[in-house]
Amino acid sequence: MIQSPLRQPGVARSRLLQLTASAAGIKTDDASLPCVAERLGRLFGLGDTMSLDSALAFRGGTPAGVTRAAVEQLARELATTRRALVERIQRYGHETEADDPAAFEPYLNAWLTLQRKVAASSRQLRDKVRKAMKDQSPTLARLAELDAVFDHTMAGYTSQCFSRISTVLEQRFQTLKTPPEQLSEHALHAGNPPTDWRHRYCEEAQTLLLAELDVRLEPVLGLLEACHNEASDSP
């Protein structure tokens, strides 16, 4: 049986939103957001809709089905990749050097490097799982086509959303390094700066990136769970 290295579906996304809002000192209200169908409708143009229709009508795969061994191999690769990324993220800030210890740029560059690594690794895993699915049952092959359409259509939107995290981090960096007596009431709401504010900042930056990692890997986990449900008992 596949052991999930992530939290339950949807939890990682909520956690990232909560952490980002907390770092920015704002409140979130999911009830004020449009429904999921409406938000997706804004992202899908005519060309995307045609691609979605083609994916729904896709016929492929083999009748033999997928084996549990193949699914579990992919699950192990997911777990290994995530573990390696977590270790790299947890080292964030340890090797950051700057002539000005209060300069944000070195911390930002190191964080963006890690974020790009997280994005690239999760994308590679997702592509690999989709490719494996296309060689399996017709149901999984169709699901892989659908996932590819959603991935392509939402790529620009998700990239834009994730890019905003660095802005939140810069705001948090400036807040933490500013003496309490110079902070506005809004900034103080986000938390008083500790004595070792750089260590506090690095911990918060790591937590945000770990949450982003889980969000980026959720589609991979979902595809693997679909494969597991379709898997036969063959070795």
C-alpha positions in Angstrom: 0.0 0.0 0.0 1.2 3.5 -0.9 2.3 5.5 2.1 1.4 9.2 1.6 4.3 11.5 2.4 2.0 14.5 2.5 -0.9 15.7 4.5 -4.5 15.1 3.6 -5.7 16.8 0.3 -6.4 20.5 0.7 -4.6 20.8 4.1 -1.3 21.8 2.6 -2.9 24.5 0.4 -4.8 25.9 3.4 -1.7 25.9 5.5 0.3 27.8 2.9 -2.5 30.5 2.7 -2.6 30.8 6.5 1.2 31.1 6.8 1.4 33.7 4.0 -1.4 35.7 5.5 0.1 35.5 8.9 3.5 36.7 7.7 1.9 39.6 5.9 -0.2 40.4 8.9 -3.6 40.0 7.1 -6.7 37.9 7.7 -8.0 35.4 5.3 -11.7 34.7 4.5 -12.3 31.7 2.2 -16.0 32.5 2.3 -15.4 35.7 0.3 -13.8 33.9 -2.6 -15.8 32.8 -5.6 -16.6 29.1 -6.0 -14.0 26.8 -7.5 -16.0 26.5 -10.7 -16.2 30.2 -11.2 -12.5 30.7 -10.5 -11.5 27.9 -13.0 -13.9 29.5 -15.6 -11.8 32.6 -15.5 -8.7 30.7 -16.3 -10.0 28.5 -19.1 -10.2 30.2 -22.5 -11.7 28.8 -25.7 -8.5 27.0 -26.7 -8.2 25.5 -23.2 -11.8 24.3 -23.4 -11.1 22.6 -26.7 -8.0 20.9 -25.2 -10.1 19.8 -22.2 -12.7 18.3 -24.6 -10.0 16.4 -26.4 -8.6 15.1 -23.1 -12.0 13.9 -22.1 -12.3 12.0 -25.4 -8.8 10.6 -25.2 -8.5 6.9 -25.9 -5.2 5.3 -25.0 -3.4 3.0 -22.6 -3.4 -0.7 -22.5 -6.0 -3.1 -21.2 -3.4 -4.9 -19.0 -3.7 -2.3 -16.3 -1.1 -1.0 -13.9 0.8 -3.1 -11.3 1.2 -2.2 -7.7 4.9 -2.6 -8.0 5.1 0.2 -10.6 2.9 2.5 -8.5 4.9 1.8 -5.3 8.2 2.5 -7.2 6.8 6.0 -8.2 5.6 6.6 -4.6 9.1 5.8 -3.3 10.6 8.2 -5.7 8.1 10.9 -4.6 9.0 10.3 -0.9 12.8 10.3 -1.7 12.5 13.5 -3.7 10.5 15.2 -1.0 12.9 14.1 1.7 15.9 15.5 -0.2 14.1 18.8 -0.8 13.1 19.1 2.9 16.7 18.7 3.9 17.8 21.4 1.5 15.1 23.8 2.7 16.0 23.2 6.4 19.6 24.3 5.6 18.3 27.7 4.3 20.2 30.6 5.8 23.1 28.5 7.2 25.4 29.4 4.4 24.1 32.9 3.6 26.8 35.4 3.7 26.5 39.2 3.3 28.7 42.2 3.9 25.6 43.8 5.4 23.9 41.3 7.7 20.7 43.4 7.4 20.6 43.2 3.6 17.7 41.2 2.2 19.1 40.4 -1.2 21.4 37.5 -0.2 18.5 35.8 1.7 16.1 36.4 -1.2 18.5 35.0 -3.8 19.1 31.9 -1.7 15.3 31.5 -1.2 14.5 31.9 -4.9 17.1 29.3 -5.8 15.4 26.8 -3.4 12.0 27.8 -4.7 13.1 27.1 -8.3 14.5 23.7 -7.2 11.2 22.8 -5.6 9.2 23.9 -8.7 11.5 22.0 -11.1 11.5 18.8 -9.0 7.8 18.7 -8.5 7.2 19.4 -12.2 9.6 16.5 -13.2 7.8 14.1 -10.9 4.4 15.1 -12.2 5.5 14.7 -15.8 7.1 11.3 -15.0 3.9 10.0 -13.3 1.7 11.2 -16.2 4.0 9.5 -18.7 3.7 6.2 -16.7 0.0 6.6 -16.6 -0.3 6.9 -20.3 1.3 3.5 -20.7 -1.2 1.9 -18.4 -5.0 1.6 -18.3 -7.3 3.7 -20.6 -8.8 5.4 -17.5 -5.4 6.4 -16.2 -4.2 7.5 -19.7 -7.3 9.8 -19.9 -6.6 11.2 -16.4 -3.0 12.0 -17.4 -4.3 13.9 -20.4 -6.7 15.9 -18.2 -4.0 16.6 -15.7 -1.7 17.9 -18.5 -4.4 20.3 -19.7 -5.1 21.7 -16.2 -1.3 21.9 -15.5 -0.7 23.9 -18.8 -3.7 26.1 -18.4 -3.0 27.1 -14.8 0.8 27.3 -15.1 0.9 31.1 -15.5 -1.6 31.7 -12.7 0.1 29.4 -10.2 3.5 30.8 -11.1 2.2 34.3 -10.4 0.7 33.3 -7.0 3.9 31.6 -5.8 6.0 34.6 -6.9 4.1 36.7 -4.4 5.5 34.8 -1.5 8.9 36.5 -2.0 7.2 39.9 -1.5 5.7 38.7 1.7 9.1 37.5 2.9 10.7 40.8 2.2 8.0 42.6 4.2 8.5 40.1 7.0 12.3 40.6 6.8 12.0 44.4 7.2 9.5 44.0 10.0 11.7 41.6 12.0 14.9 43.8 11.7 13.1 47.0 12.7 13.2 47.9 16.4 9.7 47.5 18.0 9.5 51.2 18.9 9.7 52.0 15.1 7.1 49.6 14.0 3.6 50.6 13.1 0.6 49.0 14.8 -0.1 46.9 11.7 3.5 45.6 11.6 3.4 44.8 15.3 0.3 42.6 14.7 2.5 40.2 12.7 4.7 39.6 15.7 7.4 41.4 17.6 11.0 41.0 16.3 13.1 38.7 18.6 16.6 39.4 19.6 17.9 37.0 17.0 15.6 38.2 14.2 17.6 36.7 11.4 17.2 33.2 12.9 13.5 33.9 13.2 13.2 35.1 9.6 15.0 32.0 8.3 12.7 29.7 10.3 9.6 31.5 8.9 11.0 31.4 5.3 11.7 27.7 5.7 8.2 27.0 6.9 6.7 28.9 4.0 8.8 26.9 1.5 7.9 23.6 3.1 4.3 24.5 2.8 4.8 25.5 -0.8 6.5 22.1 -1.4 3.5 20.2 -0.2 1.2 22.3 -2.3 3.3 21.6 -5.4 3.4 17.9 -4.7 -0.3 17.5 -4.1 -1.1 16.9 -7.8 1.6 14.2 -7.9 0.1 12.5 -4.8 -3.4 12.7 -6.4 -2.2 11.0 -9.6 -0.4 8.3 -7.6 -3.5 7.7 -5.5 -5.5 7.3 -8.7 -2.9 4.8 -9.9 -3.1 2.9 -6.7 -6.9 2.6 -7.0 -6.5 1.2 -10.5 -3.6 -1.1 -9.7 -4.0 -4.8 -10.1 -2.7 -7.4 -7.6 0.0 -8.4 -10.0 3.6 -8.3 -8.6 
